[in-house]
């Protein structure tokens, strides 16, 4: 039996990652005779720009006339496990937004997760276990992230912590991935 695909896609903001990821997922759906194309969305419409981006992504999927099912899961990815069914293929868009959401969960109480290392580490651990469980259930997965680590390490403690976690996550995803792809300016570079 062929190895279940886990495709990790990263690159610059608005470089074509999401469209490419959806194309990859459609190919996986065809290869695996998928029942549903599951889109795991992490974006939250906090401002007009983000609301427009979310609406555009939803519209793009609707006009494809495929069996897309969207789950809004900005934090706590393990809540997805009971929602995913055998025969699904899954696209998670995106890791950087999810990590930001996890970092600032609790903001309204005055203590964010990034200020509670044990809480943040637990969420990261749970996310990794969720990905591994889905992979072990032979759910093909496409994961999108943003490459924001080309900048120098920040002198701000909060930003440094985010950069460290994101860098570690990218390394972990690439280690797990059957394919690792970087997209810049619409150009696809396959690293793995």
Backbone as CSV, one residue per row, in Angstrom:
resi,resn,N_x,N_y,N_z,CA_x,CA_y,CA_z,C_x,C_y,C_z
1,UNK,0.844,-1.187,0.000,0.000,0.000,0.000,0.886,1.247,0.000
2,UNK,0.532,2.237,-0.794,1.299,3.479,-0.887,1.195,4.269,0.420
3,UNK,2.252,4.996,0.711,2.267,5.819,1.927,1.227,6.930,1.816
4,UNK,0.533,7.176,2.918,-0.450,8.255,2.954,0.274,9.585,2.834
5,UNK,-0.204,10.438,1.948,0.453,11.709,1.666,0.256,12.722,2.785
6,UNK,1.343,13.385,3.137,1.316,14.556,3.999,2.169,15.598,3.277
7,UNK,1.517,16.564,2.685,2.194,17.572,1.868,2.260,18.874,2.660
8,UNK,3.476,19.369,2.864,3.690,20.630,3.580,4.079,21.695,2.566
9,UNK,3.323,22.807,2.558,3.555,23.893,1.605,3.780,25.178,2.382
10,UNK,4.897,25.833,2.098,5.187,27.117,2.728,5.610,28.101,1.646
11,UNK,5.713,29.352,2.036,6.136,30.382,1.091,5.677,31.741,1.560
12,UNK,5.934,32.725,0.748,5.591,34.098,1.089,4.096,34.349,1.089
13,UNK,3.707,35.412,1.741,2.305,35.812,1.789,1.830,36.130,0.375
14,UNK,0.668,35.634,0.020,0.035,35.830,-1.291,0.921,35.370,-2.459
15,UNK,1.608,34.248,-2.220,2.484,33.707,-3.258,1.797,32.634,-4.097
16,UNK,0.543,32.322,-3.777,-0.176,31.290,-4.510,-0.268,29.972,-3.758
17,UNK,0.094,29.972,-2.487,0.111,28.735,-1.698,-1.268,28.095,-1.586
18,UNK,-2.276,28.873,-1.242,-3.608,28.298,-1.019,-4.176,27.687,-2.294
19,UNK,-4.053,28.379,-3.406,-4.555,27.832,-4.678,-3.802,26.551,-5.039
20,UNK,-2.495,26.559,-4.846,-1.695,25.368,-5.131,-2.094,24.223,-4.196
21,UNK,-2.302,24.539,-2.917,-2.696,23.521,-1.936,-4.049,22.913,-2.304
22,UNK,-4.993,23.742,-2.728,-6.297,23.223,-3.140,-6.156,22.318,-4.359
23,UNK,-5.290,22.692,-5.283,-5.035,21.854,-6.459,-4.454,20.504,-6.025
24,UNK,-3.497,20.531,-5.101,-2.902,19.293,-4.605,-3.953,18.421,-3.916
25,UNK,-4.834,19.058,-3.151,-5.865,18.302,-2.447,-6.845,17.666,-3.437
26,UNK,-7.202,18.385,-4.483,-8.096,17.809,-5.493,-7.442,16.583,-6.147
27,UNK,-6.132,16.668,-6.400,-5.429,15.513,-6.972,-5.429,14.335,-6.001
28,UNK,-5.188,14.624,-4.714,-5.234,13.562,-3.701,-6.636,12.968,-3.611
29,UNK,-7.650,13.826,-3.719,-9.033,13.347,-3.667,-9.308,12.386,-4.826
30,UNK,-8.834,12.736,-6.023,-9.026,11.866,-7.185,-8.286,10.539,-7.000
31,UNK,-7.039,10.618,-6.555,-6.223,9.413,-6.377,-6.807,8.480,-5.324
32,UNK,-7.399,9.049,-4.290,-7.896,8.278,-3.157,-9.406,8.062,-3.191
33,UNK,-10.062,8.514,-4.265,-11.521,8.404,-4.376,-12.195,8.949,-3.117
34,UNK,-11.774,10.146,-2.736,-12.241,10.764,-1.494,-13.724,11.070,-1.541
35,UNK,-14.341,10.931,-0.382,-15.750,11.275,-0.237,-15.927,12.766,-0.004
36,UNK,-15.008,13.337,0.794,-15.116,14.765,1.118,-13.739,15.417,1.040
37,UNK,-13.739,16.663,0.617,-12.553,17.514,0.686,-12.758,18.415,1.896
38,UNK,-11.965,18.206,2.927,-12.125,18.931,4.183,-11.151,20.095,4.203
39,UNK,-11.699,21.280,4.408,-10.893,22.500,4.520,-10.927,22.935,5.980
40,UNK,-9.766,22.910,6.633,-9.662,23.349,8.022,-9.137,24.775,7.992
41,UNK,-10.012,25.702,8.336,-9.702,27.130,8.267,-9.344,27.641,9.658
42,UNK,-8.241,28.367,9.737,-7.799,28.914,11.022,-8.052,30.408,11.123
43,UNK,-8.349,31.050,10.002,-8.524,32.499,9.993,-9.772,32.944,10.735
44,UNK,-9.635,34.033,11.439,-10.752,34.662,12.139,-10.894,36.070,11.565
45,UNK,-12.110,36.461,11.202,-12.342,37.758,10.575,-12.340,38.903,11.569
46,UNK,-11.159,39.250,12.067,-11.043,40.338,13.042,-11.140,41.717,12.395
47,UNK,-10.768,41.802,11.123,-10.803,43.095,10.446,-11.347,42.898,9.029
48,UNK,-11.578,44.014,8.331,-12.178,43.944,6.996,-11.317,43.167,6.010
49,UNK,-9.997,43.348,6.064,-9.124,42.643,5.125,-9.235,41.133,5.313
50,UNK,-9.208,40.684,6.572,-9.292,39.251,6.830,-10.671,38.710,6.447
51,UNK,-11.713,39.468,6.689,-13.059,39.037,6.296,-13.147,38.859,4.780
52,UNK,-12.527,39.782,4.039,-12.527,39.681,2.575,-11.745,38.457,2.103
53,UNK,-10.602,38.193,2.734,-9.785,37.028,2.359,-10.550,35.730,2.609
54,UNK,-11.221,35.653,3.764,-12.000,34.459,4.097,-13.119,34.277,3.076
55,UNK,-13.831,35.339,2.767,-14.930,35.267,1.790,-14.420,34.851,0.414
56,UNK,-13.260,35.374,0.018,-12.693,35.016,-1.289,-12.338,33.534,-1.342
57,UNK,-11.718,33.026,-0.286,-11.377,31.600,-0.241,-12.641,30.738,-0.282
58,UNK,-13.664,31.134,0.445,-14.922,30.380,0.442,-15.554,30.384,-0.945
59,UNK,-15.561,31.549,-1.582,-16.128,31.667,-2.924,-15.362,30.798,-3.916
60,UNK,-14.033,30.831,-3.837,-13.210,30.022,-4.740,-13.534,28.537,-4.618
61,UNK,-13.740,28.073,-3.390,-14.068,26.657,-3.191,-15.486,26.354,-3.683
62,UNK,-16.424,27.259,-3.439,-17.809,27.026,-3.863,-17.925,26.905,-5.372
63,UNK,-17.201,27.727,-6.099,-17.343,27.706,-7.559,-16.709,26.464,-8.187
64,UNK,-15.921,25.719,-7.411,-15.345,24.475,-7.929,-16.375,23.351,-8.006
65,UNK,-17.493,23.518,-7.325,-18.587,22.545,-7.331,-18.095,21.164,-6.913
66,UNK,-17.266,21.137,-5.895,-16.798,19.879,-5.330,-17.396,19.731,-3.940
67,UNK,-17.176,18.597,-3.359,-17.747,18.293,-2.052,-16.853,18.839,-0.924
68,UNK,-16.670,20.174,-0.894,-15.876,20.802,0.156,-16.700,20.889,1.438
69,UNK,-16.066,20.553,2.542,-16.634,20.735,3.867,-15.633,21.582,4.642
70,UNK,-16.089,22.695,5.205,-15.182,23.595,5.925,-15.424,23.491,7.420
71,UNK,-14.328,23.336,8.150,-14.364,23.388,9.608,-13.548,24.597,10.051
72,UNK,-14.178,25.486,10.781,-13.486,26.646,11.338,-12.831,26.190,12.638
73,UNK,-11.510,26.136,12.661,-10.811,25.671,13.849,-9.588,26.554,14.087
74,UNK,-9.813,27.752,14.648,-8.707,28.687,14.839,-7.714,28.259,15.913
75,UNK,-8.147,27.448,16.881,-7.272,26.945,17.944,-7.671,25.505,18.248
76,UNK,-6.863,24.864,19.097,-7.186,23.545,19.644,-7.550,22.553,18.537
77,UNK,-6.572,22.253,17.706,-6.788,21.431,16.517,-7.326,20.038,16.830
78,UNK,-7.065,19.513,18.009,-7.514,18.143,18.310,-9.040,18.002,18.293
79,UNK,-9.755,19.120,18.387,-11.215,19.059,18.304,-11.691,18.564,16.940
80,UNK,-10.785,18.531,15.958,-11.133,18.045,14.618,-11.302,16.543,14.555
81,UNK,-10.613,15.825,15.421,-10.555,14.367,15.288,-11.919,13.706,15.115
82,UNK,-12.925,14.039,15.918,-14.217,13.366,15.712,-14.957,13.819,14.444
83,UNK,-14.491,14.903,13.820,-15.179,15.430,12.632,-14.669,14.824,11.331
84,UNK,-13.452,14.274,11.365,-12.843,13.718,10.156,-13.307,12.279,9.993
85,UNK,-13.677,11.930,8.757,-14.229,10.606,8.470,-13.308,9.824,7.539
86,UNK,-13.375,8.495,7.615,-12.626,7.695,6.637,-13.041,8.117,5.228
87,UNK,-12.075,8.217,4.347,-12.358,8.642,2.981,-12.222,10.133,2.759
88,UNK,-11.922,10.890,3.830,-11.679,12.332,3.698,-10.259,12.591,3.221
89,UNK,-10.072,13.726,2.577,-8.753,14.329,2.381,-8.848,15.708,3.022
90,UNK,-7.734,16.182,3.601,-7.812,17.381,4.433,-6.767,18.417,4.045
91,UNK,-7.204,19.660,4.001,-6.329,20.811,3.795,-6.418,21.692,5.031
92,UNK,-5.266,21.964,5.652,-5.206,22.836,6.831,-4.502,24.123,6.415
93,UNK,-5.218,25.245,6.458,-4.702,26.536,6.008,-5.000,27.578,7.091
94,UNK,-4.078,28.055,7.886,-2.671,27.798,7.798,-2.041,27.748,9.192
95,UNK,-0.837,27.205,9.241,-0.106,27.002,10.498,0.219,28.327,11.171
96,UNK,0.668,29.313,10.423,1.068,30.584,11.049,-0.121,31.283,11.698
97,UNK,-1.280,31.229,11.047,-2.470,31.828,11.651,-2.882,31.052,12.891
98,UNK,-2.849,29.715,12.802,-3.172,28.883,13.962,-2.243,29.196,15.133
99,UNK,-0.924,29.273,14.858,0.031,29.546,15.938,-0.228,30.923,16.547
100,UNK,-0.525,31.905,15.720,-0.860,33.240,16.239,-2.102,33.172,17.119
101,UNK,-3.124,32.463,16.658,-4.338,32.316,17.459,-4.047,31.645,18.796
102,UNK,-3.212,30.602,18.760,-2.852,29.911,20.006,-2.042,30.839,20.918
103,UNK,-1.134,31.619,20.335,-0.314,32.559,21.114,-1.187,33.528,21.901
104,UNK,-2.232,34.042,21.250,-3.014,35.121,21.856,-4.331,34.665,22.459
105,UNK,-4.589,33.353,22.460,-5.771,32.884,23.174,-5.629,33.285,24.649
106,UNK,-6.682,33.791,25.226,-6.650,34.273,26.607,-6.409,35.765,26.711
107,UNK,-6.244,36.440,25.564,-5.976,37.879,25.544,-7.007,38.654,26.355
108,UNK,-8.260,38.234,26.214,-9.345,38.957,26.888,-9.255,38.852,28.417
109,UNK,-8.515,37.855,28.925,-8.350,37.698,30.380,-7.115,38.429,30.899
110,UNK,-6.271,38.893,29.974,-5.051,39.588,30.362,-3.820,38.696,30.381
111,UNK,-4.002,37.389,30.184,-2.863,36.469,30.129,-3.018,35.583,28.904
112,UNK,-2.163,35.827,27.923,-2.197,35.054,26.679,-1.441,33.741,26.867
113,UNK,-1.729,32.795,25.972,-1.021,31.516,26.020,0.487,31.677,25.907
114,UNK,0.956,32.657,25.149,2.411,32.796,25.011,3.045,33.151,26.348
115,UNK,2.256,33.676,27.271,2.745,34.009,28.607,2.598,32.825,29.565
116,UNK,1.951,31.770,29.094,1.784,30.538,29.872,2.406,29.401,29.069
117,UNK,3.728,29.248,29.176,4.432,28.273,28.321,3.855,26.865,28.369
118,UNK,3.404,26.421,29.547,2.865,25.057,29.642,1.585,24.899,28.811
119,UNK,0.757,25.920,28.771,-0.482,25.884,27.983,-0.166,25.859,26.486
120,UNK,0.752,26.732,26.062,1.139,26.787,24.651,1.796,25.475,24.226
121,UNK,2.702,24.966,25.034,3.370,23.698,24.708,2.361,22.558,24.608
122,UNK,1.354,22.557,25.474,0.333,21.508,25.425,-0.454,21.583,24.129
123,UNK,-0.803,22.798,23.690,-1.551,22.945,22.435,-0.710,22.494,21.233
124,UNK,0.576,22.825,21.254,1.461,22.395,20.161,1.582,20.874,20.162
125,UNK,1.750,20.304,21.333,1.821,18.845,21.478,0.538,18.191,20.959
126,UNK,-0.614,18.742,21.355,-1.905,18.210,20.901,-2.049,18.309,19.384
127,UNK,-1.588,19.418,18.810,-1.677,19.592,17.358,-0.842,18.526,16.653
128,UNK,0.386,18.317,17.124,1.249,17.304,16.502,0.613,15.927,16.602
129,UNK,0.090,15.593,17.767,-0.566,14.296,17.929,-1.777,14.160,17.019
130,UNK,-2.503,15.258,16.822,-3.657,15.234,15.922,-3.222,14.924,14.498
131,UNK,-2.185,15.601,14.036,-1.675,15.353,12.680,-1.220,13.909,12.553
132,UNK,-0.488,13.402,13.546,-0.010,12.021,13.495,-1.167,11.022,13.533
133,UNK,-2.193,11.294,14.325,-3.359,10.413,14.374,-4.079,10.396,13.031
134,UNK,-4.291,11.563,12.439,-4.955,11.619,11.136,-4.134,10.869,10.086
135,UNK,-2.833,11.055,10.134,-1.956,10.377,9.186,-2.027,8.868,9.385
136,UNK,-2.058,8.416,10.647,-2.140,6.977,10.922,-3.493,6.402,10.485
137,UNK,-4.518,7.246,10.433,-5.836,6.817,9.939,-5.912,6.874,8.412
138,UNK,-4.770,7.162,7.783,-4.630,7.230,6.330,-5.470,8.336,5.705
139,UNK,-5.512,9.471,6.412,-6.151,10.668,5.874,-5.063,11.476,5.160
140,UNK,-5.110,11.611,3.837,-4.144,12.467,3.151,-4.332,13.921,3.613
141,UNK,-3.210,14.584,3.877,-3.260,15.932,4.443,-2.355,16.866,3.651
142,UNK,-2.866,18.059,3.386,-2.056,19.147,2.833,-2.061,20.253,3.890
143,UNK,-0.863,20.708,4.259,-0.714,21.722,5.301,-0.033,22.940,4.702
144,UNK,-0.626,24.108,4.936,-0.080,25.369,4.416,0.457,26.192,5.574
145,UNK,1.596,26.855,5.336,2.150,27.787,6.308,2.757,28.958,5.552
146,UNK,3.139,29.973,6.288,3.804,31.131,5.695,5.264,31.138,6.094
147,UNK,6.096,31.521,5.171,7.520,31.638,5.468,7.783,33.058,5.940
148,UNK,7.854,33.215,7.240,8.086,34.536,7.825,9.409,34.570,8.581
149,UNK,10.244,33.555,8.360,11.480,33.449,9.126,12.703,33.955,8.359
150,UNK,12.483,34.618,7.241,13.598,35.168,6.488,14.139,36.451,7.118
151,UNK,13.386,37.016,8.023,13.793,38.244,8.710,14.755,37.901,9.848
152,UNK,15.577,38.866,10.262,16.460,38.615,11.410,15.640,38.330,12.666
153,UNK,16.250,37.617,13.611,15.597,37.336,14.887,15.295,38.665,15.572
154,UNK,14.079,38.797,16.039,13.632,40.037,16.671,14.267,40.197,18.050
155,UNK,14.374,41.436,18.496,14.844,41.703,19.857,13.686,41.644,20.846
156,UNK,12.445,41.590,20.336,11.258,41.514,21.172,11.056,40.066,21.636
157,UNK,10.929,39.849,22.943,10.799,38.509,23.508,9.604,37.748,22.936
158,UNK,8.488,38.415,22.796,7.271,37.796,22.278,7.457,37.336,20.831
159,UNK,8.048,38.205,20.011,8.283,37.866,18.606,9.331,36.764,18.496
160,UNK,10.378,36.826,19.323,11.402,35.771,19.335,10.787,34.414,19.631
161,UNK,9.905,34.384,20.612,9.246,33.137,20.992,8.414,32.601,19.827
162,UNK,7.691,33.489,19.150,6.892,33.082,17.988,7.808,32.529,16.891
163,UNK,8.894,33.249,16.594,9.824,32.798,15.560,10.401,31.425,15.896
164,UNK,10.760,31.223,17.152,11.330,29.946,17.583,10.305,28.815,17.404
165,UNK,9.094,29.052,17.870,8.065,28.018,17.747,7.747,27.723,16.285
166,UNK,7.614,28.759,15.469,7.293,28.536,14.064,8.421,27.796,13.353
167,UNK,9.657,28.179,13.623,10.795,27.478,13.026,10.821,26.007,13.416
168,UNK,10.581,25.723,14.693,10.542,24.332,15.154,9.391,23.566,14.513
169,UNK,8.233,24.230,14.388,7.092,23.573,13.743,7.384,23.263,12.281
170,UNK,7.966,24.211,11.569,8.290,23.961,10.162,9.235,22.765,10.039
171,UNK,10.239,22.699,10.902,11.156,21.557,10.859,10.417,20.250,11.135
172,UNK,9.507,20.270,12.107,8.745,19.063,12.435,7.867,18.643,11.261
173,UNK,7.166,19.604,10.655,6.300,19.271,9.521,7.102,18.684,8.363
174,UNK,8.254,19.267,8.082,9.062,18.754,6.968,9.551,17.344,7.268
175,UNK,9.889,17.084,8.504,10.307,15.729,8.888,9.176,14.724,8.670
176,UNK,7.941,15.106,8.972,6.788,14.213,8.826,6.321,14.105,7.376
177,UNK,6.597,15.117,6.583,6.011,15.243,5.244,6.532,14.201,4.264
178,UNK,5.640,13.800,3.366,6.056,13.003,2.219,6.543,13.935,1.105
179,UNK,6.037,15.184,1.113,6.494,16.219,0.180,6.585,17.537,0.943
180,UNK,7.642,18.301,0.668,7.787,19.643,1.240,8.033,20.605,0.087
181,UNK,7.177,21.620,0.009,7.168,22.521,-1.142,7.233,23.959,-0.659
182,UNK,8.018,24.778,-1.353,8.064,26.213,-1.077,7.608,26.941,-2.334
183,UNK,6.732,27.933,-2.147,6.224,28.712,-3.277,6.601,30.171,-3.055
184,UNK,7.260,30.740,-4.028,7.616,32.161,-4.009,7.240,32.760,-5.358
185,UNK,6.445,33.817,-5.328,6.043,34.530,-6.540,5.394,33.599,-7.568
186,UNK,4.666,32.595,-7.074,4.011,31.649,-7.957,4.900,30.534,-8.465
187,UNK,6.190,30.555,-8.118,7.123,29.515,-8.549,7.185,28.424,-7.485
188,UNK,7.020,27.171,-7.889,6.989,26.022,-6.989,8.373,25.375,-6.934
189,UNK,8.886,25.238,-5.719,10.164,24.544,-5.525,9.932,23.364,-4.585
190,UNK,10.176,22.177,-5.069,9.980,20.977,-4.247,11.287,20.669,-3.522
191,UNK,11.243,20.747,-2.187,12.427,20.457,-1.369,12.494,18.986,-1.001
192,UNK,11.351,18.352,-0.877,11.326,16.940,-0.463,10.228,16.245,-1.244
